[in-house]
């Protein structure tokens, strides 16, 4: 059977998207998902998403990591599927949809290529020695770094993700360095098991962790530079609780095609 797919990228985080509102594709097949996400033998992507109908919502986001396994929330994937929903005519400029971590509100520009996605509230940030650990829909380990441009992110991120503390469930590892009025971030992503050009829940976690680190409160705006471009995080905090968190950035359709499954 042939299915139509669409390829999107959000700041270099790339995804395969399928309109599955008619439930044509049985996507509970890790080998199939992993094959399609393979950059040599498949389409290639950091993950794969299925847009499906869900009563009470505009749509449901079903997301799989590149290894074929169901994933926790993907922020850049969330922004891309909002752009995809607009392309399909499912939504106009605002939406409420369901993801694995619960309901999400998002707003998209009239041009359809800039998405502001509301993330879950965060009320707990812990520490592992000098690193910060928190969940923004996916678990993240935030470590300050110097000379980040030249850091071996694969080696160092792999070692943390697979240490005794995190090996069983895995964790996304984000390295952060101050840059101008914001931060430069590089990420080793579980499920992909490699460095990715961007990670939406990761940059969100970085912005919150750095606000806590710097004892900032109020309404904050944090620009983030990643390998794939620029993202922005805006939120409110009293120093402990974080709310009205929005991940903002580009979401661009790259190409479409058909593939035999």
C-alpha positions in Angstrom: 0.0 0.0 0.0 1.2 3.5 -0.9 0.7 6.4 1.5 1.2 10.1 1.0 3.6 11.8 3.5 4.8 15.3 4.1 8.2 16.3 5.4 8.4 19.3 7.8 11.3 20.9 9.7 11.3 23.2 12.7 14.7 24.8 13.2 16.3 21.8 11.7 14.3 19.2 13.7 12.8 17.2 10.8 9.7 15.0 10.8 7.6 12.8 8.6 3.9 13.6 8.8 0.9 11.6 7.7 -2.8 12.6 7.6 -4.4 9.6 9.3 -7.9 11.0 9.9 -9.3 8.1 8.1 -7.2 5.6 10.0 -5.7 4.2 6.9 -2.3 3.5 8.5 -1.9 1.1 11.4 1.2 2.8 12.9 1.8 0.4 15.8 4.8 -1.1 14.0 8.2 0.0 15.4 10.1 -1.6 12.5 8.1 0.3 9.9 8.5 3.6 11.7 12.2 3.1 12.2 12.6 2.2 8.5 10.8 5.3 7.3 12.9 7.5 9.6 16.1 5.9 8.4 18.1 8.5 6.4 19.7 6.0 4.1 17.0 3.4 3.5 13.8 5.4 4.2 12.5 9.0 4.0 14.6 10.2 6.9 13.6 12.1 10.0 14.1 12.7 13.7 10.6 11.3 14.2 7.2 10.5 12.6 3.8 11.9 13.3 0.2 11.0 12.5 -2.6 13.6 12.6 -5.8 11.9 13.7 -9.3 12.9 14.7 -10.1 13.3 18.4 -13.5 14.2 19.8 -13.4 17.5 21.7 -10.2 18.6 19.9 -9.2 19.9 16.5 -6.9 16.9 16.1 -4.7 14.4 18.0 -0.9 14.3 17.6 0.6 10.8 17.6 4.4 10.9 17.7 7.1 8.3 17.4 10.8 8.6 17.8 13.2 7.7 15.0 13.8 4.3 16.7 10.1 3.5 16.1 9.0 3.7 19.7 6.2 5.9 21.0 7.6 9.1 22.4 7.0 11.7 25.1 6.1 15.2 23.9 8.1 16.7 21.1 7.9 20.5 21.0 9.2 21.2 17.5 7.1 18.3 16.3 4.1 19.9 17.9 4.8 23.1 16.1 5.2 21.3 12.8 1.9 19.4 13.1 0.1 22.6 13.8 1.5 24.0 10.5 0.5 20.7 8.9 -3.1 21.0 10.3 -3.3 24.5 8.8 -2.0 23.2 5.4 -4.7 20.5 5.5 -7.4 23.0 6.3 -8.1 21.4 9.7 -7.5 24.7 11.5 -7.1 28.4 10.7 -4.8 30.4 12.9 -5.5 28.9 16.4 -6.0 25.4 17.6 -6.5 23.2 20.6 -5.1 19.7 20.1 -4.3 16.6 22.1 -0.7 15.3 22.5 0.7 12.5 24.7 1.2 15.0 27.6 -2.3 16.5 27.4 -4.0 19.3 25.6 -2.1 22.1 23.9 -3.1 25.5 22.6 -1.2 27.0 19.6 -1.3 30.0 17.3 0.1 30.1 13.8 0.9 33.1 11.7 -1.2 33.9 8.6 1.7 32.8 6.4 1.6 29.4 8.2 5.4 29.2 8.9 5.7 30.6 12.5 4.1 28.7 15.4 3.7 29.6 19.0 2.9 26.5 21.0 1.9 26.5 24.6 3.7 23.9 26.7 2.7 22.3 30.0 3.2 24.2 33.2 6.3 23.2 35.2 6.4 23.2 39.0 9.5 21.2 39.8 13.1 21.6 38.9 15.6 19.4 40.7 19.4 19.3 40.5 21.9 16.5 39.8 25.1 18.0 41.1 25.5 21.2 39.0 23.0 20.1 36.3 19.3 20.9 36.3 16.7 18.1 35.7 13.1 18.9 34.7 10.2 17.7 32.6 8.7 20.0 30.0 6.6 17.2 28.4 9.9 15.2 28.0 12.6 14.7 30.6 15.7 16.9 30.3 19.1 17.2 31.9 20.6 20.7 31.6 24.3 21.3 31.9 26.2 24.6 31.6 29.1 24.4 29.1 31.9 26.6 27.8 33.3 26.3 24.2 30.0 24.6 23.2 30.6 25.2 19.5 33.5 22.7 19.7 32.1 20.3 22.3 31.7 16.6 21.5 28.0 16.5 22.2 27.5 13.0 21.0 30.1 11.6 23.3 29.3 13.6 26.4 25.5 13.4 25.9 25.6 9.6 25.3 27.6 9.1 28.5 25.0 11.0 30.6 21.9 9.5 28.9 23.4 6.0 29.5 24.8 6.4 33.0 23.4 4.4 36.0 20.8 7.1 36.9 19.2 7.6 33.5 19.9 4.5 31.4 16.7 2.6 32.1 14.3 5.4 31.0 16.7 7.6 29.1 16.9 11.4 29.3 17.5 14.2 26.8 20.8 16.0 27.5 21.0 19.7 26.8 24.3 21.7 26.9 23.9 25.4 27.3 26.1 28.5 27.0 25.1 32.2 27.3 24.9 34.0 24.0 24.1 37.7 23.7 20.7 38.2 25.5 19.9 34.5 25.4 21.6 31.1 25.0 23.2 28.7 22.6 22.0 25.1 23.1 23.0 21.7 21.7 21.1 18.5 22.5 21.7 14.8 22.6 18.2 13.4 22.1 17.0 10.0 23.5 15.1 7.9 20.9 17.1 9.5 18.1 20.2 8.5 20.2 22.2 11.3 18.6 22.6 15.0 18.5 19.7 16.8 16.8 19.7 20.2 15.2 17.0 21.4 17.6 14.8 20.1 20.5 11.7 22.1 21.4 11.1 20.6 24.9 14.8 20.9 25.4 15.2 24.6 24.7 12.0 25.2 26.8 13.7 23.3 29.7 16.9 25.4 29.2 15.0 28.7 29.4 13.2 27.6 32.6 16.4 26.2 34.2 18.4 29.3 33.4 15.7 31.5 34.9 15.9 29.5 38.1 19.7 29.6 38.0 19.7 33.4 37.6 16.9 33.9 40.2 14.7 35.6 37.6 11.0 36.2 38.1 8.1 37.8 36.3 7.3 37.7 32.5 10.4 36.5 30.7 11.5 36.2 27.1 14.4 33.9 26.2 15.9 33.8 22.7 17.7 30.5 21.9 20.1 29.7 19.2 20.4 26.0 18.0 22.2 24.4 15.2 19.1 24.6 13.0 18.3 28.3 13.6 16.5 30.5 16.2 13.7 29.7 18.7 12.1 31.8 21.4 10.7 30.9 24.8 8.3 33.2 26.7 6.9 32.4 30.1 5.9 33.6 33.6 7.5 32.5 36.9 7.5 33.3 40.6 10.9 31.6 40.9 9.4 28.2 41.6 6.3 27.7 39.3 6.4 28.3 35.6 3.3 29.0 33.5 2.0 30.4 30.3 5.0 28.8 28.6 5.2 29.3 24.8 7.7 27.7 22.5 8.0 29.8 19.3 9.7 29.3 16.0 9.5 28.3 12.4 7.7 25.3 11.0 8.3 24.7 7.3 7.0 22.1 4.8 10.1 20.8 2.9 8.5 18.3 0.5 5.8 15.7 0.0 5.7 12.3 -1.7 4.4 8.7 -1.6 6.0 5.7 -0.1 5.2 2.0 -0.2 4.5 0.4 3.2 
